[in-house]
């Protein structure tokens, strides 16, 4: 059955309405075993999954791999804290567009500075601030999607009539894809700059340590 383009747009906008970042207040304040973590993440993120009836959003294997790749601090006595869950949420959103090494670059300073710090400004504070623009960003995104859809509907005026519907969908997808491509380039550029800064600081720290220990620099 062919989906009418207007119905397609309404379906996309409706799916955007289901996008909702996890509220830190909904995360249990008690430490969780891995099964409890995967169940919690699945319950909160399932509505936005591409195939809602398939496997869990987050598996034990994924979590173990994140820990092995230094994306996630190890659990304490096999239990994960609220802050572990917050980091897993960041990883969930990053993993579809960034490599493991890029995610390491982004999360390493966040973890070092704010993970399990007994201070007013902690990892939860970072999470709340980072996602505070969720609602206005979604509103702006929906307006942008509508604008791109309307532009795509004006393309391929001279194509055979029986092919126009597909070609306009194709044009719409191309426009959205180009937007994602450009934004991914910008994100990667910023991550590369962060990686360069981290490398410089690491080199400076090693040099300073050698000076203190009387070693040749």
C-alpha positions as CSV (number, residue, x, y, z in Angstrom):
1,X,0.0,0.0,0.0
2,X,1.4,3.4,-1.0
3,X,1.6,5.9,1.8
4,X,0.3,9.4,0.7
5,X,3.1,12.0,1.2
6,X,0.9,14.1,3.5
7,X,0.2,11.0,5.6
8,X,3.9,10.3,5.7
9,X,4.7,13.8,7.0
10,X,2.0,13.5,9.7
11,X,3.5,10.1,10.7
12,X,7.0,11.6,11.0
13,X,5.7,14.6,13.1
14,X,3.8,12.2,15.3
15,X,6.9,10.1,15.8
16,X,8.8,13.3,16.9
17,X,6.2,13.9,19.5
18,X,7.1,10.5,21.0
19,X,10.8,11.6,21.4
20,X,11.3,12.4,25.0
21,X,14.6,12.4,26.9
22,X,14.6,10.4,30.1
23,X,14.0,12.6,33.2
24,X,16.6,12.1,35.9
25,X,13.8,12.1,38.4
26,X,12.5,8.9,36.8
27,X,15.8,7.0,37.3
28,X,15.8,5.0,40.6
29,X,18.0,6.5,43.3
30,X,19.1,3.0,44.3
31,X,21.9,1.0,42.6
32,X,20.6,-1.5,40.0
33,X,21.8,-4.8,38.7
34,X,22.4,-5.1,35.0
35,X,19.0,-6.7,34.2
36,X,17.3,-3.9,36.0
37,X,19.3,-1.3,34.0
38,X,18.4,-2.9,30.6
39,X,14.7,-3.2,31.6
40,X,14.6,0.5,32.7
41,X,16.3,1.7,29.5
42,X,14.0,-0.5,27.4
43,X,10.8,0.9,29.1
44,X,11.9,4.5,28.5
45,X,13.4,4.3,25.0
46,X,11.2,1.7,23.4
47,X,8.6,4.2,21.9
48,X,11.3,5.6,19.6
49,X,12.8,2.3,18.5
50,X,12.6,1.6,14.7
51,X,11.3,-1.9,15.4
52,X,9.4,-1.8,18.7
53,X,8.8,-5.5,18.9
54,X,12.4,-6.6,18.5
55,X,15.3,-7.0,21.0
56,X,16.0,-4.8,23.9
57,X,17.3,-1.3,23.4
58,X,20.3,-2.1,25.5
59,X,21.8,-5.5,26.1
60,X,24.3,-6.9,28.7
61,X,26.8,-7.4,25.9
62,X,26.6,-3.7,24.9
63,X,27.1,-2.6,28.5
64,X,30.1,-4.9,29.0
65,X,31.6,-3.6,25.8
66,X,31.1,0.0,26.9
67,X,32.9,-0.7,30.1
68,X,35.8,-2.5,28.2
69,X,36.2,0.5,26.0
70,X,36.3,2.9,28.9
71,X,33.0,4.6,28.0
72,X,31.5,3.5,31.3
73,X,33.1,3.2,34.7
74,X,32.9,-0.3,36.1
75,X,29.9,-1.2,38.4
76,X,30.4,-1.5,42.1
77,X,29.6,-5.1,43.3
78,X,27.8,-5.7,40.0
79,X,25.5,-2.7,40.6
80,X,25.1,0.4,38.5
81,X,24.4,3.8,40.0
82,X,22.0,6.5,38.8
83,X,25.1,8.2,37.2
84,X,25.9,5.0,35.3
85,X,22.4,5.2,33.8
86,X,22.9,8.8,32.9
87,X,26.1,8.0,31.0
88,X,24.4,5.1,29.3
89,X,21.7,7.5,28.0
90,X,24.4,9.8,26.5
91,X,26.0,6.7,24.9
92,X,22.7,5.6,23.5
93,X,22.2,8.9,21.7
94,X,25.8,9.2,20.5
95,X,26.3,5.6,19.2
96,X,24.2,6.0,16.1
97,X,26.4,8.9,14.7
98,X,29.8,8.6,16.4
99,X,32.5,6.1,16.7
100,X,33.6,4.5,20.0
101,X,36.8,6.6,20.0
102,X,34.7,9.8,19.5
103,X,32.4,8.9,22.3
104,X,35.4,8.3,24.5
105,X,36.7,11.8,23.7
106,X,33.4,13.4,24.6
107,X,32.7,11.4,27.8
108,X,36.1,11.0,29.3
109,X,36.3,14.6,30.7
110,X,32.7,14.5,31.7
111,X,33.3,11.3,33.7
112,X,36.6,12.5,35.2
113,X,35.1,15.8,36.3
114,X,31.6,14.9,37.4
115,X,31.1,11.2,37.9
116,X,30.3,10.4,41.5
117,X,31.5,13.8,42.7
118,X,30.0,14.9,46.0
119,X,29.5,18.5,44.8
120,X,26.5,20.6,43.9
121,X,27.4,20.5,40.2
122,X,27.6,16.9,39.3
123,X,26.9,14.5,36.5
124,X,23.1,14.9,37.0
125,X,23.5,18.7,36.7
126,X,25.4,18.2,33.4
127,X,22.7,15.9,32.1
128,X,19.8,18.3,33.1
129,X,21.5,21.3,31.5
130,X,22.5,19.4,28.3
131,X,18.9,18.3,27.7
132,X,17.2,21.4,28.9
133,X,16.6,22.6,25.3
134,X,14.9,19.4,24.3
135,X,11.3,20.8,23.9
136,X,12.3,24.0,21.9
137,X,14.7,22.0,19.8
138,X,12.0,19.5,18.9
139,X,9.6,22.3,18.0
140,X,12.2,23.9,15.8
141,X,13.0,20.5,14.2
142,X,9.4,19.9,13.4
143,X,9.2,23.3,11.7
144,X,12.3,22.5,9.7
145,X,11.0,19.1,8.7
146,X,7.7,20.7,7.4
147,X,9.8,23.2,5.4
148,X,11.9,20.5,3.8
149,X,8.8,18.4,3.0
150,X,7.1,21.4,1.3
151,X,10.2,22.1,-0.7
152,X,10.5,18.4,-1.8
153,X,6.8,18.4,-2.9
154,X,7.7,21.1,-5.4
155,X,10.4,19.0,-7.1
156,X,10.2,16.7,-10.2
157,X,7.3,18.7,-11.8
158,X,8.4,17.4,-15.2
159,X,8.8,13.7,-14.2
160,X,6.3,11.1,-15.4
161,X,3.2,11.5,-13.2
162,X,3.3,7.8,-12.1
163,X,6.9,8.4,-10.8
164,X,6.5,11.8,-9.1
165,X,5.3,10.4,-5.7
166,X,8.4,8.2,-5.3
167,X,10.8,10.8,-6.6
168,X,9.4,13.4,-4.1
169,X,9.9,11.0,-1.3
170,X,13.4,10.4,-2.6
171,X,14.0,14.2,-2.7
172,X,12.7,14.6,0.9
173,X,15.0,11.8,2.1
174,X,18.0,13.4,0.3
175,X,17.3,16.8,1.9
176,X,17.1,15.2,5.4
177,X,20.2,13.1,4.7
178,X,22.2,16.1,3.7
179,X,21.2,17.9,6.9
180,X,22.3,14.9,9.0
181,X,25.6,14.6,6.9
182,X,26.5,18.3,7.5
183,X,25.7,18.2,11.2
184,X,27.7,15.0,11.6
185,X,30.7,16.8,9.9
186,X,30.4,19.7,12.4
187,X,30.2,17.3,15.4
188,X,33.2,15.4,14.2
189,X,35.2,18.6,13.8
190,X,34.4,19.7,17.4
191,X,35.2,16.2,18.7
192,X,38.6,16.3,16.8
193,X,39.3,19.7,18.4
194,X,38.5,18.3,21.9
195,X,40.8,15.3,21.2
196,X,43.6,17.6,20.2
197,X,43.1,19.6,23.5
198,X,43.1,16.5,25.5
199,X,46.3,15.2,23.8
200,X,48.1,18.6,24.5
201,X,47.1,18.6,28.1
202,X,48.3,15.0,28.5
203,X,51.6,15.9,26.9
204,X,52.0,18.9,29.2
205,X,51.2,16.9,32.3
206,X,53.8,14.3,31.3
207,X,56.4,17.0,30.7
208,X,55.6,18.6,34.1
209,X,55.8,15.3,35.9
210,X,59.3,14.6,34.3
211,X,60.5,18.0,35.4
212,X,59.4,17.4,39.0
213,X,61.1,14.0,39.0
214,X,64.3,15.4,37.6
215,X,63.9,13.4,34.4
216,X,65.1,14.7,31.0
217,X,62.3,16.3,29.0
